[in-house]
Amino acid sequence: MENTKSAEAAGFEPPALSKSNLWSFSLGCVGRDMAYVLFNSFLLTFVLYTKGLTESQFAVLSGIIVAARIFDALNDPIMGMIVENTRSKFGRFKPWILIGAVTCSLVIFGMFSGGLYGWEFVVYFGIFYFLFSITFTMNDISYWGMIPSLAGRENDRNRLTSMTVLCASAGAAAVGALVPIFTVGGMAIGGNAGEAYIVVAAVTGAIFIACQTMTVLRVKEPKLAAAPPQKVSVKEMLSIIFKNDQVLWISLISLLYNVGNLVFSTVVNSVYIYFEFGYDGSLITVVGILGAAASVAVNVFFPKLNVKLTKRQLIRASMCCIAAGYALMIAVATLMTATTPAIASPKLWAVAFANGLILFGQSMFYIITMVTFANTVEYNEWKTGERRESIIFTLRPFMAKLGSALMQAVVSVIYIAAGVLTYTNKIADIEREAGLKLITDEQKAQGIKEVLNSVTSQNQDVLIICSCAVAAVLIAGAYILYQKKIKITEAFYKQMAKEIAEKKQAQPAAD
């Protein structure tokens, strides 16, 4: 064994990533992202079209989301510290992965199945939103924190990250494509959105638990000492984070990216497409197909592209796609007129193409930030002699959740400015009447059609221009920071890995 370790150190190569770990870890992300996307991308749609909240109630609900996400973000480093100090016969990460998956699935079901309205629903919403923040954090921190320990080689890490993001994209795409079809329009389960979301939440939660159970049972964690050398305190945790300039910069970059991406996708998928083309979930699916295909293409070919091109070159290409997509989206939304039937409208397919361009670039950007996050673990070890995967990786979900909070605030302002609640509340009333069987399916469809016909072009322009402009500015800022502040290039990473291996090889002799 000693000879083997010496050989590895001499070659500056940690153990290779096994196929079992590659597939078992990556596939576990399918269910995770199905649950995450259902809760984060469709919860607002569920509220808008089933609860009929007043502007004051919606404002309070938005404030709850912002407060819960900030709480969640602040809770991430604490969870990272707990994971870092965990030692069990099942490993450091696995207990929290499974506990988080099970409890979070129950919370998601509870959120979508509560039959309350008005201020009672706002209170109920607040309780379950905070519970989601706590339970998903258990799973999220421990799951993503496992990547650096499973893949020590740069090429392996690129493969594992891109494969995991590919599986995450598949889960997200499945929810993004199927949930609108089965919750909105003529194919809604039970004939109305309220009943449909209950079924969708139950099925999604079951898949979440199944996928994460597979990861827990099949992934083999590297063996650690029975106990950590010392418990990590909050002060030490903060010291570890703030001494790592690269993780701080990539965290800020991730925050800007997340806010921009979420503002655009939320406005387009929750309101714009329905207002412009009709209350039919299949239209969301059509627009999402090109976006999903673009994301899949990026994840499949990223490892090969990164062999031929540097990350800086790839991120530059991603920005060109994003900029072109936003420009096209604004031009299409403001200059073209939708025709009927909506599925054959050139405007719908032009929107889908523009969305695909944007998601192609954003997917590339996202993978690069994920790989850079993982590389900051080696950077920390190179600087301090300690890896601290769990603590460092808390900043990735920290920024994602903080971004979600900021997104909610921005989107709420856009919705109020565009008068969105005026129309969605009328649709929610019609959905409620359909659920109580007070109106027929035909009356429901006709009533919603009349509501959407009353949406003004000014409302539409405010929605699309504001969302595109905010997203473009924030993502451009993220790109500028990456180019100026991130110094972990491919060459620098290899040099770090070499020096770390040399130190490890010399360690027994020094002792």
Summary of the structure (lengths in Angstrom):
residues: 511
radius of gyration: 23.4
end to end distance: 18.3
largest distance: 82.0
contacts: 1849
relative contact order: 0.14
helix: 83%
strand: 0%
